Amino acid sequence: MTEDINHSDIDDIFENIWEALHEGVKNRFSDYHLFNLATRSNDHVECRTVVLRDVDKNKKIIIFHTNNLSNKINEIKKNKKVTALFYSKEEKVQLRIKGDANIYNNDKKCHNRWNLMSTQSKECYFQNIKPGTRIHAPADVHVDRHEELSPDFSVISIEIFSIDWLLLSSKGHKRLKFEKENNFKGYWIAP
Ligand SMILES: Cc1cc2nc3c(=O)[nH]c(=O)nc-3n(C[C@H](O)[C@H](O)[C@H](O)COP(=O)(O)O)c2cc1C
């Protein structure tokens, strides 16, 4: 988000949310590069850090990559409703994004994204032991070097249905809600 953003103009803020997310994809030093992904587990909520890999303002989606054998995949298969939580310390802005997570595996979308990845990033998807499995010692885990698309590589696209924007400021806190059912026309809510 730019320094000179008008924090009274709802449309301006919405534009800047998407600019910040785009920057998060491109710039690993951006506060928006990482987010916390919350999923529903059987009897509690799970949360973990993931990397923002792509965004599409027109389709209102955000994308991350994951191992298809990881626990979050099972959780998403049972309940696709997820929350993505971003916090920018620099801007004092929290974004709470809710949406439906769609899993893509071994398809054209995965091929396209795989081809853009570094060899090092690809290695994570050739692990000999499934993520989350109990092991004797860290050395039990190793990766083989391959270049072809790993069947363990999945792309998760979160189709957004609401964005909760919160600005903490000494001049007064501000909070906005944007919802799909309202065509993402923002409105103020009490912070
Ligand atoms: C800085 C950082 C970035 C991470 N990025 C990802 C990511 O993009 N995708 C991913 O699946 N896990 C990522 N992880 C690991 C997850 O936080 C998590 O430990 C792992 O995916 C297993 O989660 P699960 O058991 O809930 O499926 C990242 C962890 C850290 C600390």
The ligand as a MOL file (V3000), in Angstrom:
LIG
                    3D

  0  0  0     0  0            999 V3000
M  V30 BEGIN CTAB
M  V30 COUNTS 31 33 0 0 0
M  V30 BEGIN ATOM
M  V30 1 C 8.0310 -18.7260 6.3480 0
M  V30 2 C 7.2510 -19.9890 6.0530 0
M  V30 3 C 6.6840 -20.1660 4.8080 0
M  V30 4 C 5.9620 -21.3220 4.5210 0
M  V30 5 N 5.3780 -21.4590 3.2950 0
M  V30 6 C 4.6180 -22.5450 3.0400 0
M  V30 7 C 3.8990 -22.6550 1.8060 0
M  V30 8 O 3.9350 -21.7830 0.9430 0
M  V30 9 N 3.1590 -23.7780 1.6270 0
M  V30 10 C 3.0700 -24.7540 2.5660 0
M  V30 11 O 2.3730 -25.7310 2.3320 0
M  V30 12 N 3.7260 -24.6790 3.7350 0
M  V30 13 C 4.4820 -23.5950 3.9990 0
M  V30 14 N 5.1400 -23.4820 5.1980 0
M  V30 15 C 5.0470 -24.5970 6.1690 0
M  V30 16 C 3.6710 -24.5430 6.8640 0
M  V30 17 O 3.6240 -23.4520 7.7600 0
M  V30 18 C 3.3210 -25.8570 7.5900 0
M  V30 19 O 4.2670 -26.1330 8.5790 0
M  V30 20 C 3.2630 -27.0390 6.6290 0
M  V30 21 O 2.6610 -26.6810 5.3930 0
M  V30 22 C 2.4630 -28.1930 7.2410 0
M  V30 23 O 1.1780 -27.7390 7.5310 0
M  V30 24 P -0.0780 -28.7020 7.7210 0
M  V30 25 O 0.4040 -29.8810 8.5310 0
M  V30 26 O -1.0890 -27.8760 8.4570 0
M  V30 27 O -0.5630 -29.1140 6.3630 0
M  V30 28 C 5.8310 -22.3310 5.5160 0
M  V30 29 C 6.3950 -22.1220 6.7820 0
M  V30 30 C 7.0880 -20.9730 7.0470 0
M  V30 31 C 7.6680 -20.7930 8.4220 0
M  V30 END ATOM
M  V30 BEGIN BOND
M  V30 1 1 1 2
M  V30 2 1 2 3
M  V30 3 2 2 30
M  V30 4 2 3 4
M  V30 5 1 4 5
M  V30 6 1 4 28
M  V30 7 2 5 6
M  V30 8 1 6 7
M  V30 9 1 6 13
M  V30 10 2 7 8
M  V30 11 1 7 9
M  V30 12 1 9 10
M  V30 13 2 10 11
M  V30 14 1 10 12
M  V30 15 2 12 13
M  V30 16 1 13 14
M  V30 17 1 14 15
M  V30 18 1 14 28
M  V30 19 1 15 16
M  V30 20 1 16 17
M  V30 21 1 16 18
M  V30 22 1 18 19
M  V30 23 1 18 20
M  V30 24 1 20 21
M  V30 25 1 20 22
M  V30 26 1 22 23
M  V30 27 1 23 24
M  V30 28 2 24 25
M  V30 29 1 24 26
M  V30 30 1 24 27
M  V30 31 2 28 29
M  V30 32 1 29 30
M  V30 33 1 30 31
M  V30 END BOND
M  V30 END CTAB
M  END
